[in-house]
Amino acid sequence: MKFDVLTLFPEMFKPLEESIIGRATKNKKIEINLVNIRDYSKDKHKKVDDTIYGGGAGMLIKPDVVYDAYKSVASEKAKVIYLSPKGKTLCQDKVESLAKEEHLILLCGHYEGIDQRVIDKIVDEEISIGDYVLTGGEIPAMVLIDSVSRYAQGVLNNESIKDESFSNGLLEYPQYTKPELFENMKVPEVLLSGHHKNIERFRRNKSLELTYRNRPELLEKVELTKEDKEYLENLKKEDNDGYIKIN
Ligand code: 4GX
């Protein structure tokens, strides 16, 4: 799978040379090609931005420069994504569907963004990584590359995708490794028991509790068994113990 990144700050993508994404690139499981938008400025001062028609603070990136940078990597099958807080919020389902694409072109804005005409001309999808404002689209592009690449063939070599957070609609249960005793805290006994059915129930309950406490809205969308529902009802009862609930 190939990513072309159109950016004014290609050096910001250094982190992708490390760890799993770095290895995936070296092993040709993914390809990340950085395109400096500034290289496509026709201006003798390499100017890429200008003031905003109608007034307003700051500068916008000029459409012609972005268009020429885009044309240098464009292909028929490529999907073009603009990272922006105005886009639809990225979620794990979206990550999985993007991983089925062969070629993604990621457009990173800076300053106040990019002239709307070139966005209308080349962008297929506008995606946000969350409801907060950053200084540019580079970190969001790295978030997208990192999350999508995990699903590319040969990038991950274990089964971790099966049990991780969101894979079953719930947050992942806590996990433990050696030593068995750390700062007076023991690893939960059931995990040492070898009793697979009990371990499975313990983990499911921990997932349910964590999701209920941190992300209760996720519980609406997940299929709960009779046992799941009983466990959650008990939790709520314990939370309310000693108090009268007023609705
Ligand atoms: N998820 N930013 C884009 C430039 C910009 C400004 C205004 C459109 C309109 C962000 C996010 C994000 C900062 C990237 C502003 N683009 N991108 N940049 N959150 O905050 O994706």
Residues whose N, C-alpha, C, O or C-beta is under 5 A from the ligand:
A	BS01	4GX	L83 S84 P85 G109 H110 Y111 E112 G113 I127 S128 I129 G130 Y132 V133 L134 T135 G136 G137 P140
